[in-house]
Amino acid sequence: MIKTIKNIEKEISSIEKININDIKGKRALIIVDMVKGFYSVGALSSPRVSRVINPIVELANKLKDDEKLFFIDSHKENSVEFRSYPKHCIKDSEEEKLIDEIQELTNLDKTTIVKKNSINGFHSIGFKNWLNSNKDIDTFIITGVCTDICVETFTLSLATYFNEMNLEKDIIVPINTAETYDFGNHNGDLMNLITFFKLKSNGIKVVKNIELC
């Protein structure tokens, strides 16, 4: 097993960057759960999230003329999800608010905010309505947290939906814009590594980063 992990680490570390100008056609930026409840306050907050704030901000500003969708984790007190996770991101709480730098991005044009009640934003009505209104998007760039939970489930759901519908779409996940947390046996570096490998193995274009010039 250790040998396999080392081989996966070697494979992921060899992934190269791409240039923004190489992404042709209509593009959309998806920003997953960049809220305070996963960053600075609450049971599921993690300082690791600070690593991806600036890369996401820079990417969003570069894509200011493209479609942008922000997922916000938002739960009622009796959310069924709390059977699996500690209470977090309660509706109208501080945890539910976007991180300040990310909140500023919502002032850009072509911005949509979608609240979700599960780890997988693909199932939210708001996202499905948005997707139906943006059928001409060629490339989806997915960023945010947590890599191995909300980002992974959404990305794989989106990819498998397009496969089922026989639609040729590109999905890109830049490594420098996705992050997770450390807690007990949940080692953030390991979870990132395994998730990027799984995404890559399922046809997702995992890249080191996207050059913006």
N, CA, C and O of each residue as an XYZ file, in Angstrom:
852
protein
N       0.822     -1.209      0.000
C       0.000      0.000      0.000
C       0.860      1.265      0.000
O       0.562      2.228     -0.706
N       1.922      1.252      0.794
C       2.804      2.419      0.866
C       3.435      2.695     -0.497
O       3.577      3.848     -0.901
N       3.811      1.628     -1.199
C       4.392      1.786     -2.527
C       3.386      2.422     -3.479
O       3.735      3.287     -4.281
N       2.132      1.981     -3.380
C       1.083      2.539     -4.236
C       0.880      4.017     -3.963
O       0.758      4.813     -4.894
N       0.844      4.387     -2.693
C       0.666      5.793     -2.328
C       1.820      6.633     -2.865
O       1.611      7.743     -3.354
N       3.030      6.105     -2.774
C       4.191      6.832     -3.297
C       4.103      6.994     -4.813
O       4.479      8.032     -5.356
N       3.606      5.965     -5.486
C       3.438      6.055     -6.939
C       2.376      7.082     -7.313
O       2.531      7.831     -8.277
N       1.289      7.105     -6.529
C       0.235      8.100     -6.768
C       0.783      9.503     -6.529
O       0.516     10.426     -7.298
N       1.555      9.650     -5.452
C       2.155     10.949     -5.145
C       3.058     11.408     -6.283
O       3.060     12.586     -6.639
N       3.818     10.492     -6.847
C       4.698     10.816     -7.971
C       3.883     11.240     -9.182
O       4.241     12.190     -9.879
N       2.786     10.532     -9.431
C       1.928     10.855    -10.576
C       1.302     12.235    -10.429
O       1.298     13.023    -11.374
N       0.773     12.525     -9.244
C       0.108     13.813     -9.026
C       1.117     14.961     -9.035
O       0.820     16.044     -9.539
N       2.301     14.729     -8.483
C       3.318     15.793     -8.441
C       3.848     16.138     -9.830
O       4.439     17.200    -10.024
N       3.641     15.249    -10.790
C       4.124     15.497    -12.152
C       3.099     16.229    -13.015
O       3.376     16.568    -14.166
N       1.915     16.471    -12.454
C       0.871     17.173    -13.204
C       1.335     18.591    -13.531
O       1.922     19.268    -12.687
N       1.073     19.026    -14.736
C       1.546     20.332    -15.188
C       0.457     21.397    -15.139
O      -0.730     21.090    -15.027
N       0.878     22.630    -15.223
C      -0.045     23.755    -15.261
C      -0.541     23.967    -16.679
O       0.025     23.430    -17.631
N      -1.603     24.754    -16.816
C      -2.091     25.150    -18.132
C      -2.244     26.667    -18.142
O      -2.196     27.309    -17.093
N      -2.427     27.229    -19.316
C      -2.631     28.667    -19.451
C      -4.104     28.961    -19.676
O      -4.796     28.213    -20.366
N      -4.576     30.037    -19.100
C      -5.983     30.413    -19.216
C      -6.410     30.552    -20.673
O      -7.559     30.278    -21.018
N      -5.482     30.977    -21.522
C      -5.805     31.183    -22.939
C      -5.990     29.873    -23.705
O      -6.486     29.863    -24.831
N      -5.585     28.774    -23.077
C      -5.765     27.467    -23.707
C      -7.157     26.896    -23.452
O      -7.536     25.876    -24.027
N      -7.909     27.563    -22.588
C      -9.267     27.099    -22.283
C     -10.222     27.806    -23.234
O     -10.586     28.962    -23.016
N     -10.616     27.121    -24.267
C     -11.432     27.713    -25.323
C     -12.925     27.548    -25.034
O     -13.336     26.793    -24.152
N     -13.714     28.281    -25.809
C     -15.161     28.175    -25.696
C     -15.705     28.919    -24.489
O     -15.010     29.738    -23.886
N     -16.941     28.631    -24.145
C     -17.588     29.299    -23.017
C     -17.187     28.613    -21.719
O     -17.246     27.389    -21.600
N     -16.771     29.437    -20.737
C     -16.237     28.905    -19.490
C     -17.117     29.291    -18.310
O     -17.825     30.297    -18.338
N     -17.052     28.461    -17.270
C     -17.740     28.774    -16.018
C     -16.829     28.415    -14.858
O     -16.155     27.386    -14.878
N     -16.817     29.275    -13.847
C     -16.039     29.033    -12.635
C     -16.993     28.646    -11.512
O     -17.932     29.381    -11.207
N     -16.753     27.495    -10.900
C     -17.552     27.033     -9.769
C     -16.710     27.163     -8.508
O     -15.607     26.620     -8.438
N     -17.220     27.876     -7.516
C     -16.514     28.059     -6.246
C     -17.335     27.376     -5.156
O     -18.447     27.803     -4.845
N     -16.784     26.321     -4.584
C     -17.525     25.467     -3.659
C     -17.221     25.810     -2.201
O     -16.083     25.686     -1.749
N     -18.240     26.237     -1.480
C     -18.220     26.326     -0.011
C     -17.067     27.117      0.597
O     -16.519     26.723      1.626
N     -16.702     28.212     -0.021
C     -15.672     29.073      0.559
C     -16.309     29.988      1.602
O     -16.339     31.211      1.463
N     -16.818     29.341      2.654
C     -17.541     30.042      3.713
C     -16.716     30.046      5.001
O     -15.772     29.271      5.158
N     -17.091     30.927      5.906
C     -16.343     31.065      7.153
C     -16.413     29.809      8.012
O     -15.496     29.535      8.787
N     -17.493     29.045      7.881
C     -17.649     27.824      8.664
C     -16.641     26.741      8.340
O     -16.456     25.812      9.125
N     -15.989     26.847      7.197
C     -14.940     25.900      6.840
C     -13.555     26.541      6.893
O     -12.556     25.941      6.498
N     -13.524     27.777      7.393
C     -12.258     28.518      7.406
C     -11.899     29.067      8.778
O     -10.846     28.736      9.323
N     -12.761     29.897      9.337
C     -12.353     30.656     10.520
C     -13.214     30.457     11.760
O     -12.761     30.771     12.861
N     -14.426     29.953     11.631
C     -15.304     29.769     12.796
C     -16.031     28.431     12.692
O     -16.325     27.957     11.594
N     -16.317     27.827     13.848
C     -17.134     26.626     13.858
C     -16.354     25.324     13.934
O     -15.127     25.307     13.842
N     -17.093     24.237     14.103
C     -16.514     22.911     14.332
C     -15.722     22.378     13.147
O     -14.820     21.560     13.326
N     -16.042     22.826     11.948
C     -15.386     22.294     10.752
C     -14.431     23.292     10.097
O     -14.037     23.112      8.944
N     -14.063     24.328     10.821
C     -13.158     25.335     10.254
C     -11.735     24.791     10.184
O     -11.332     23.963     11.001
N     -10.984     25.269      9.197
C      -9.604     24.815      9.024
C      -8.738     25.933      8.463
O      -9.108     26.569      7.476
N      -7.588     26.179      9.085
C      -6.682     27.217      8.575
C      -6.082     26.864      7.219
O      -5.556     27.738      6.530
N      -6.156     25.593      6.829
C      -5.620     25.195      5.523
C      -6.317     25.923      4.382
O      -5.740     26.107      3.310
N      -7.554     26.335      4.616
C      -8.340     26.995      3.568
C      -7.689     28.300      3.122
O      -7.900     28.749      1.995
N      -6.896     28.910      4.006
C      -6.245     30.177      3.655
C      -5.352     30.031      2.425
O      -5.097     31.010      1.723
N      -4.877     28.818      2.164
C      -3.964     28.586      1.042
C      -4.615     28.826     -0.320
O      -3.933     29.158     -1.290
N      -5.927     28.658     -0.385
C      -6.585     28.725     -1.699
C      -7.343     30.025     -1.931
O      -7.871     30.240     -3.022
N      -7.409     30.891     -0.932
C      -8.185     32.127     -1.082
C      -7.642     32.986     -2.215
O      -8.381     33.325     -3.140
N      -6.374     33.340     -2.158
C      -5.804     34.217     -3.194
C      -5.845     33.601     -4.592
O      -6.208     34.293     -5.543
N      -5.484     32.317     -4.750
C      -5.593     31.729     -6.089
C      -7.009     31.766     -6.659
O      -7.191     31.976     -7.858
N      -8.008     31.564     -5.806
C      -9.393     31.615     -6.280
C      -9.785     33.043     -6.638
O     -10.430     33.275     -7.660
N      -9.399     33.996     -5.803
C      -9.712     35.405     -6.071
C      -9.089     35.842     -7.396
O      -9.752     36.473     -8.219
N      -7.832     35.508     -7.596
C      -7.145     35.899     -8.834
C      -7.792     35.253    -10.055
O      -7.934     35.893    -11.097
N      -8.181     33.995     -9.928
C      -8.817     33.294    -11.037
C     -10.181     33.889    -11.353
O     -10.528     34.074    -12.519
N     -10.952     34.190    -10.314
C     -12.284     34.771    -10.518
C     -12.202     36.138    -11.183
O     -12.999     36.451    -12.068
N     -11.251     36.943    -10.764
C     -11.097     38.268    -11.382
C     -10.675     38.157    -12.842
O     -11.080     38.969    -13.674
N      -9.869     37.159    -13.148
C      -9.470     36.936    -14.542
C     -10.665     36.482    -15.374
O     -10.750     36.777    -16.566
N     -11.577     35.768    -14.742
C     -12.767     35.266    -15.424
C     -13.986     36.151    -15.155
O     -15.117     35.669    -15.120
N     -13.746     37.435    -14.966
C     -14.824     38.355    -14.594
C     -15.931     38.427    -15.634
O     -17.065     38.774    -15.305
N     -15.622     38.105    -16.877
C     -16.632     38.155    -17.935
C     -17.273     36.795    -18.206
O     -18.102     36.658    -19.105
N     -16.879     35.789    -17.417
C     -17.425     34.444    -17.575
C     -18.437     34.147    -16.467
O     -18.499     34.858    -15.464
N     -19.216     33.103    -16.658
C     -20.179     32.695    -15.639
C     -19.450     32.237    -14.378
O     -18.429     31.554    -14.444
N     -19.999     32.631    -13.230
C     -19.432     32.222    -11.948
C     -20.558     31.774    -11.028
O     -21.581     32.450    -10.915
N     -20.370     30.630    -10.367
C     -21.373     30.130     -9.431
C     -20.716     29.836     -8.094
O     -19.696     29.151     -8.023
N     -21.316     30.364     -7.037
C     -20.810     30.184     -5.679
C     -21.757     29.270     -4.911
O     -22.931     29.597     -4.742
N     -21.261     28.136     -4.447
C     -22.044     27.284     -3.555
C     -21.833     27.743     -2.118
O     -20.713     28.048     -1.708
N     -22.924     27.789     -1.362
C     -22.861     28.119      0.059
C     -23.522     26.997      0.846
O     -24.701     26.707      0.645
N     -22.769     26.366      1.738
C     -23.325     25.338      2.605
C     -24.271     26.009      3.593
O     -23.873     26.931      4.304
N     -25.516     25.555      3.642
C     -26.531     26.226      4.460
C     -27.526     25.197      4.981
O     -28.196     24.517      4.204
N     -27.614     25.091      6.306
C     -28.455     24.053      6.912
C     -29.429     24.618      7.942
O     -29.170     25.640      8.576
N     -30.556     23.924      8.091
C     -31.451     24.182      9.208
C     -30.941     23.395     10.414
O     -30.094     22.512     10.280
N     -31.466     23.728     11.589
C     -31.008     23.078     12.820
C     -31.217     21.564     12.788
O     -30.467     20.811     13.409
N     -32.243     21.129     12.057
C     -32.570     19.702     12.029
C     -32.072     19.002     10.765
O     -32.619     17.971     10.373
N     -31.062     19.539     10.141
C     -30.535     18.961      8.902
C     -30.135     17.497      9.099
O     -29.428     17.157     10.047
N     -30.594     16.644      8.194
C     -30.271     15.217      8.255
C     -28.764     14.991      8.142
O     -28.245     14.002      8.659
N     -28.071     15.891      7.479
C     -26.624     15.744      7.310
C     -25.885     15.722      8.643
O     -24.768     15.212      8.727
N     -26.501     16.270      9.679
C     -25.842     16.323     10.983
C     -25.766     14.955     11.654
O     -25.193     14.829     12.736
N     -26.337     13.933     11.024
C     -26.124     12.569     11.505
C     -24.720     12.093     11.145
O     -24.196     11.154     11.745
N     -24.125     12.753     10.161
C     -22.788     12.363      9.699
C     -21.703     13.361     10.071
O     -20.538     12.990     10.215
N     -22.080     14.627     10.229
C     -21.115     15.690     10.509
C     -21.592     16.538     11.687
O     -22.793     16.603     11.953
N     -20.663     17.189     12.397
C     -21.071     18.123     13.452
C     -21.918     19.251     12.868
O     -21.852     19.530     11.671
N     -22.710     19.895     13.717
C     -23.506     21.030     13.249
C     -22.584     22.100     12.677
O     -21.547     22.428     13.253
N     -22.986     22.629     11.538
C     -22.161     23.643     10.877
C     -23.005     24.433      9.891
O     -24.027     23.951      9.403
N     -22.574     25.636      9.608
C     -23.171     26.484      8.568
C     -24.693     26.558      8.679
O     -25.413     26.372      7.697
N     -25.167     26.833      9.897
C     -26.603     27.019     10.111
C     -27.060     28.277      9.373
O     -26.354     29.285      9.349
N     -28.231     28.207      8.783
C     -28.784     29.330      8.023
C     -28.744     30.620      8.841
O     -29.132     30.636     10.010
N     -28.274     31.692      8.220
C     -28.177     33.038      8.795
C     -27.106     33.166      9.883
O     -27.059     34.178     10.582
N     -26.252     32.161     10.031
C     -25.177     32.240     11.020
C     -23.917     32.825     10.391
O     -23.839     32.993      9.174
N     -22.938     33.130     11.227
C     -21.659     33.636     10.732
C     -20.960     32.588      9.867
O     -20.291     32.924      8.890
N     -21.121     31.319     10.234
C     -20.473     30.242      9.488
C     -20.949     30.165      8.041
O     -20.194     29.774      7.151
N     -22.198     30.539      7.814
C     -22.780     30.441      6.475
C     -22.255     31.524      5.532
O     -22.384     31.398      4.315
N     -21.671     32.574      6.078
C     -21.230     33.700      5.255
C     -19.971     33.355      4.466
O     -19.099     32.633      4.949
N     -19.889     33.874      3.261
C     -18.685     33.704      2.461
C     -17.502     34.404      3.127
O     -17.672     35.433      3.781
N     -16.320     33.850      2.961
C     -15.094     34.495      3.420
C     -15.015     35.877      2.773
O     -15.368     36.032      1.604
N     -14.561     36.869      3.513
C     -14.628     38.267      3.066
C     -14.093     38.469      1.652
O     -14.745     39.109      0.828
N     -12.918     37.931      1.371
C     -12.315     38.121      0.048
C     -13.149     37.471     -1.054
O     -13.192     37.956     -2.185
N     -13.804     36.377     -0.712
C     -14.659     35.678     -1.683
C     -15.975     36.421     -1.855
O     -16.509     36.498     -2.961
N     -16.494     36.966     -0.768
C     -17.734     37.737     -0.829
C     -17.614     38.897     -1.812
O     -18.565     39.206     -2.529
N     -16.459     39.535     -1.847
C     -16.250     40.658     -2.762
C     -16.417     40.238     -4.223
O     -16.807     41.046     -5.066
N     -16.126     38.992     -4.512
C     -16.226     38.506     -5.890
C     -17.668     38.435     -6.375
O     -17.919     38.441     -7.580
N     -18.605     38.370     -5.455
C     -20.012     38.261     -5.856
C     -20.526     39.554     -6.478
O     -21.633     39.591     -7.016
N     -19.723     40.613     -6.406
C     -20.096     41.873     -7.061
C     -19.766     41.861     -8.553
O     -20.177     42.757     -9.290
N     -19.030     40.855     -8.991
C     -18.703     40.742    -10.411
C     -19.952     40.368    -11.208
O     -20.906     39.811    -10.666
N     -19.928     40.681    -12.486
C     -21.045     40.307    -13.359
C     -21.118     38.792    -13.522
O     -20.163     38.071    -13.235
N     -22.268     38.334    -13.985
C     -22.499     36.910    -14.279
C     -22.215     36.035    -13.065
O     -21.530     35.016    -13.160
N     -22.751     36.449    -11.932
C     -22.537     35.729    -10.678
C     -23.844     35.144    -10.166
O     -24.868     35.826    -10.132
N     -23.802     33.884     -9.771
C     -24.962     33.199     -9.200
C     -24.559     32.578     -7.869
O     -23.491     31.978     -7.755
N     -25.417     32.724     -6.863
C     -25.184     32.114     -5.555
C     -26.212     31.013     -5.339
O     -27.411     31.235     -5.506
N     -25.741     29.829     -4.969
C     -26.626     28.687     -4.735
C     -26.355     28.124     -3.342
O     -25.227     27.745     -3.027
N     -27.388     28.072     -2.517
C     -27.260     27.452     -1.203
C     -27.597     25.964     -1.320
O     -28.460     25.564     -2.101
N     -26.894     25.162     -0.525
C     -27.099     23.711     -0.598
C     -27.192     23.104      0.798
O     -26.595     23.603      1.752
N     -27.956     22.016      0.895
C     -28.213     21.376      2.177
C     -27.544     20.008      2.274
O     -27.878     19.216      3.156
N     -26.605     19.725      1.377
C     -25.865     18.466      1.445
C     -24.446     18.717      0.965
O     -24.119     19.810      0.502
N     -23.606     17.693      1.079
C     -22.228     17.865      0.626
C     -22.143     17.988     -0.887
O     -21.122     18.430     -1.413
N     -23.203     17.603     -1.595
C     -23.157     17.562     -3.056
C     -24.079     18.600     -3.676
O     -25.288     18.395     -3.783
N     -23.489     19.715     -4.080
C     -24.278     20.801     -4.656
C     -24.952     20.457     -5.961
O     -25.866     21.162     -6.387
N     -24.521     19.382     -6.611
C     -25.135     18.992     -7.881
C     -26.627     18.740     -7.719
O     -27.402     18.967     -8.648
N     -27.032     18.273     -6.546
C     -28.431     17.913     -6.324
C     -29.316     19.095     -5.936
O     -30.534     18.948     -5.845
N     -28.727     20.252     -5.709
C     -29.525     21.413     -5.310
C     -30.333     21.933     -6.494
O     -29.853     21.966     -7.627
N     -31.560     22.334     -6.211
C     -32.445     22.831     -7.265
C     -31.841     24.057     -7.937
O     -31.939     24.224     -9.153
N     -31.215     24.913     -7.132
C     -30.611     26.127     -7.681
C     -29.559     25.821     -8.725
O     -29.486     26.491     -9.755
N     -28.741     24.807     -8.463
C     -27.713     24.466     -9.450
C     -28.332     23.873    -10.705
O     -27.924     24.211    -11.817
N     -29.306     22.998    -10.541
C     -29.922     22.375    -11.715
C     -30.594     23.420    -12.599
O     -30.554     23.321    -13.825
N     -31.211     24.420    -11.975
C     -31.815     25.508    -12.759
C     -30.744     26.294    -13.510
O     -30.913     26.641    -14.679
N     -29.643     26.566    -12.820
C     -28.533     27.297    -13.451
C     -27.950     26.502    -14.610
O     -27.677     27.057    -15.674
N     -27.760     25.205    -14.405
C     -27.188     24.362    -15.450
C     -28.096     24.316    -16.675
O     -27.620     24.357    -17.809
N     -29.391     24.230    -16.446
C     -30.349     24.213    -17.558
C     -30.343     25.524    -18.335
O     -30.668     25.556    -19.522
N     -29.968     26.606    -17.650
C     -29.927     27.918    -18.305
C     -28.580     28.199    -18.959
O     -28.411     29.209    -19.642
N     -27.631     27.306    -18.748
C     -26.274     27.508    -19.284
C     -25.777     26.254    -20.000
O     -24.666     25.783    -19.760
N     -26.609     25.734    -20.867
C     -26.274     24.495    -21.569
C     -25.126     24.655    -22.554
O     -24.545     23.667    -23.003
N     -24.797     25.904    -22.892
C     -23.748     26.134    -23.884
C     -22.355     26.257    -23.281
O     -21.393     26.515    -24.005
N     -22.229     26.077    -21.975
C     -20.907     26.137    -21.352
C     -20.085     24.929    -21.789
O     -20.555     23.792    -21.744
N     -18.856     25.194    -22.210
C     -17.966     24.134    -22.690
C     -17.048     23.594    -21.598
O     -16.746     22.401    -21.560
N     -16.605     24.490    -20.704
C     -15.621     24.107    -19.696
C     -16.035     24.605    -18.320
O     -16.391     25.771    -18.153
N     -15.985     23.712    -17.337
C     -16.289     24.039    -15.949
C     -14.997     23.945    -15.152
O     -14.341     22.903    -15.138
N     -14.633     25.049    -14.484
C     -13.446     25.075    -13.633
C     -13.934     25.029    -12.194
O     -14.646     25.928    -11.749
N     -13.554     23.984    -11.465
C     -14.106     23.759    -10.128
C     -13.039     24.002     -9.068
O     -11.930     23.473     -9.147
N     -13.397     24.817     -8.072
C     -12.478     25.204     -7.003
C     -13.193     25.120     -5.658
O     -14.413     24.961     -5.608
N     -12.428     25.226     -4.561
C     -13.056     25.359     -3.253
C     -12.717     24.254     -2.270
O     -11.669     23.614     -2.364
N     -13.629     24.039     -1.319
C     -13.433     23.079     -0.226
C     -14.728     22.273     -0.009
O     -15.808     22.675     -0.442
N     -14.588     21.149      0.658
C     -13.360     20.416      0.932
C     -13.072     19.486     -0.246
O     -13.987     18.893     -0.818
N     -11.815     19.368     -0.597
C     -11.408     18.617     -1.778
C     -12.070     17.252     -1.854
O     -12.630     16.882     -2.887
N     -12.006     16.500     -0.755
C     -12.433     15.106     -0.742
C     -13.895     14.915     -0.365
O     -14.369     13.782     -0.277
N     -14.608     16.007     -0.142
C     -16.020     15.882      0.241
C     -16.880     16.630     -0.772
O     -17.359     16.035     -1.737
N     -17.076     17.914     -0.562
C     -17.992     18.671     -1.423
C     -17.459     18.864     -2.841
O     -18.224     18.796     -3.804
N     -16.170     19.100     -2.976
C     -15.599     19.277     -4.315
C     -15.642     17.960     -5.083
O     -16.047     17.930     -6.245
N     -15.232     16.886     -4.445
C     -15.196     15.584     -5.119
C     -16.586     15.105     -5.529
O     -16.790     14.703     -6.675
N     -17.539     15.146     -4.606
C     -18.870     14.624     -4.934
C     -19.530     15.441     -6.036
O     -20.169     14.881     -6.926
N     -19.379     16.763     -5.982
C     -19.962     17.605     -7.029
C     -19.296     17.345     -8.372
O     -19.973     17.194     -9.389
N     -17.974     17.294     -8.373
C     -17.241     17.131     -9.627
C     -17.578     15.807    -10.304
O     -17.819     15.772    -11.511
N     -17.597     14.731     -9.544
C     -17.905     13.427    -10.126
C     -19.360     13.338    -10.572
O     -19.661     12.700    -11.581
N     -20.258     13.969     -9.834
C     -21.666     13.979    -10.248
C     -21.841     14.734    -11.553
O     -22.572     14.293    -12.441
N     -21.166     15.879    -11.669
C     -21.249     16.664    -12.898
C     -20.680     15.873    -14.074
O     -21.276     15.834    -15.151
N     -19.537     15.251    -13.862
C     -18.889     14.489    -14.935
C     -19.730     13.296    -15.366
O     -19.890     13.047    -16.561
N     -20.264     12.563    -14.408
C     -21.051     11.378    -14.761
C     -22.385     11.760    -15.382
O     -22.924     11.014    -16.199
N     -22.924     12.919    -15.003
C     -24.145     13.412    -15.653
C     -23.882     13.682    -17.131
O     -24.667     13.281    -17.991
N     -22.785     14.356    -17.418
C     -22.450     14.639    -18.817
C     -22.194     13.341    -19.590
O     -22.560     13.230    -20.760
N     -21.565     12.363    -18.935
C     -21.353     11.071    -19.593
C     -22.685     10.402    -19.915
O     -22.888      9.893    -21.018
N     -23.582     10.409    -18.946
C     -24.889      9.779    -19.139
C     -25.659     10.434    -20.276
O     -26.341      9.758    -21.047
N     -25.546     11.751    -20.375
C     -26.253     12.497    -21.414
C     -25.460     12.556    -22.719
O     -25.911     13.143    -23.703
N     -24.275     11.943    -22.716
C     -23.392     11.914    -23.890
C     -23.036     13.318    -24.376
O     -23.040     13.602    -25.574
N     -22.728     14.187    -23.411
C     -22.359     15.568    -23.705
C     -20.850     15.737    -23.539
O     -20.286     15.337    -22.521
N     -20.210     16.319    -24.522
C     -18.767     16.547    -24.460
C     -18.483     17.873    -23.757
O     -18.600     18.945    -24.351
N     -18.117     17.780    -22.509
C     -17.774     18.949    -21.700
C     -16.420     18.711    -21.046
O     -16.040     17.569    -20.787
N     -15.699     19.786    -20.783
C     -14.429     19.687    -20.069
C     -14.613     20.159    -18.635
O     -15.275     21.164    -18.378
N     -14.022     19.424    -17.709
C     -14.048     19.806    -16.300
C     -12.611     19.889    -15.812
O     -11.846     18.931    -15.931
N     -12.252     21.042    -15.263
C     -10.886     21.289    -14.807
C     -10.888     21.542    -13.303
O     -11.714     22.302    -12.796
N      -9.966     20.907    -12.597
C      -9.772     21.172    -11.168
C      -8.311     21.555    -10.950
O      -7.435     20.694    -11.025
N      -8.034     22.834    -10.681
C      -6.660     23.255    -10.381
C      -6.289     22.856     -8.948
O      -7.013     23.173     -8.004
N      -5.178     22.172     -8.796
C      -4.761     21.692     -7.480
C      -4.592     22.834     -6.485
O      -4.896     22.678     -5.303
N      -4.109     23.980     -6.956
C      -3.835     25.093     -6.037
C      -5.084     25.856     -5.612
O      -4.986     26.851     -4.895
N      -6.267     25.395     -6.053
C      -7.508     26.076     -5.663
C      -8.462     25.162     -4.906
O      -9.625     25.514     -4.707
N      -7.989     23.996     -4.481
C      -8.836     23.066     -3.724
C      -8.104     22.642     -2.456
O      -6.905     22.366     -2.485
N      -8.831     22.593     -1.349
C      -8.184     22.278     -0.075
C      -9.159     21.558      0.854
O     -10.375     21.638      0.685
N      -8.598     20.855      1.837
C      -9.398     20.160      2.836
C      -8.806     20.416      4.221
O      -8.062     21.381      4.403
N      -9.122     19.571      5.195
C      -8.755     19.855      6.585
C      -7.963     18.700      7.192
O      -7.928     17.597      6.646
N      -7.333     18.972      8.321
C      -6.660     17.951      9.128
C      -7.479     17.697     10.388
O      -7.844     18.634     11.097
N      -7.766     16.421     10.664
C      -8.435     16.076     11.927
C      -8.316     14.569     12.139
O      -8.839     13.782     11.351
N      -7.630     14.177     13.203
C      -7.478     12.759     13.492
C      -6.840     12.020     12.327
O      -5.789     12.419     11.824
N      -7.485     10.939     11.905
C      -6.974     10.157     10.778
C      -7.241     10.802      9.426
O      -6.802     10.298      8.392
N      -7.958     11.913      9.437
C      -8.214     12.640      8.190
C      -7.037     13.575      7.939
O      -7.058     14.745      8.321
N      -6.015     13.035      7.289
C      -4.826     13.817      6.968
C      -5.082     14.592      5.684
O      -5.324     13.996      4.635
N      -5.029     15.899      5.761
C      -5.389     16.734      4.623
C      -4.566     16.467      3.379
O      -5.107     16.402      2.276
N      -3.258     16.311      3.548
C      -2.395     16.069      2.390
C      -2.736     14.745      1.716
O      -2.767     14.656      0.488
N      -2.993     13.714      2.524
C      -3.336     12.405      1.970
C      -4.690     12.446      1.274
O      -4.845     11.895      0.183
N      -5.672     13.096      1.900
C      -7.000     13.175      1.296
C      -6.962     13.935     -0.031
O      -7.623     13.548     -0.995
N      -6.185     15.016     -0.071
C      -6.015     15.752     -1.331
C      -5.413     14.846     -2.400
O      -5.898     14.792     -3.529
N      -4.361     14.144     -2.032
C      -3.655     13.275     -2.973
C      -4.591     12.225     -3.572
O      -4.652     12.056     -4.790
N      -5.310     11.529     -2.708
C      -6.200     10.461     -3.174
C      -7.329     11.029     -4.030
O      -7.713     10.431     -5.035
N      -7.855     12.181     -3.630
C      -8.960     12.770     -4.392
C      -8.513     13.213     -5.775
O      -9.198     12.941     -6.760
N      -7.383     13.886     -5.863
C      -6.896     14.314     -7.178
C      -6.649     13.102     -8.080
O      -6.898     13.156     -9.284
N      -6.161     12.018     -7.494
C      -5.946     10.787     -8.261
C      -7.276     10.215     -8.751
O      -7.389      9.808     -9.907
N      -8.279     10.182     -7.879
C      -9.596      9.662     -8.257
C     -10.235     10.515     -9.350
O     -10.803      9.986    -10.305
N     -10.142     11.819     -9.206
C     -10.718     12.707    -10.219
C     -10.027     12.498    -11.561
O     -10.682     12.370    -12.596
N      -8.707     12.466    -11.533
C      -7.930     12.262    -12.760
C      -8.286     10.933    -13.409
O      -8.387     10.841    -14.633
N      -8.476      9.910    -12.594
C      -8.802      8.580    -13.107
C     -10.190      8.521    -13.727
O     -10.498      7.608    -14.493
N     -11.023      9.496    -13.392
C     -12.388      9.533    -13.913
C     -12.580     10.585    -14.998
O     -13.701     11.019    -15.263
N     -11.482     10.990    -15.620
C     -11.576     11.864    -16.780
C     -11.588     13.349    -16.493
O     -11.734     14.157    -17.410
N     -11.437     13.723    -15.226
C     -11.360     15.138    -14.876
C      -9.955     15.640    -15.199
O      -8.972     14.941    -14.953
N      -9.858     16.839    -15.745
C      -8.551     17.419    -16.054
C      -8.020     18.111    -14.803
O      -8.342     19.269    -14.535
N      -7.209     17.391    -14.048
C      -6.580     17.951    -12.853
C      -5.283     18.619    -13.287
O      -4.441     17.991    -13.929
N      -5.121     19.898    -12.936
C      -3.935     20.656    -13.337
C      -3.260     21.253    -12.108
O      -3.900     21.465    -11.078
N      -1.975     21.520    -12.226
C      -1.233     22.112    -11.115
C      -1.814     23.470    -10.754
O      -2.082     23.748     -9.585
N      -2.004     24.302    -11.747
C      -2.621     25.617    -11.592
C      -2.940     26.151    -12.981
O      -2.554     25.558    -13.988
N      -3.643     27.266    -13.025
C      -3.956     27.914    -14.294
C      -3.195     29.230    -14.362
O      -3.449     30.142    -13.575
N      -2.268     29.327    -15.297
C      -1.553     30.586    -15.501
C      -2.520     31.629    -16.029
O      -3.342     31.334    -16.896
N      -2.427     32.842    -15.513
C      -3.411     33.869    -15.859
C      -2.884     34.904    -16.833
O      -3.548     35.914    -17.066
N      -1.720     34.686    -17.406
C      -1.173     35.644    -18.369
C      -0.668     34.921    -19.605
O      -0.169     35.558    -20.533
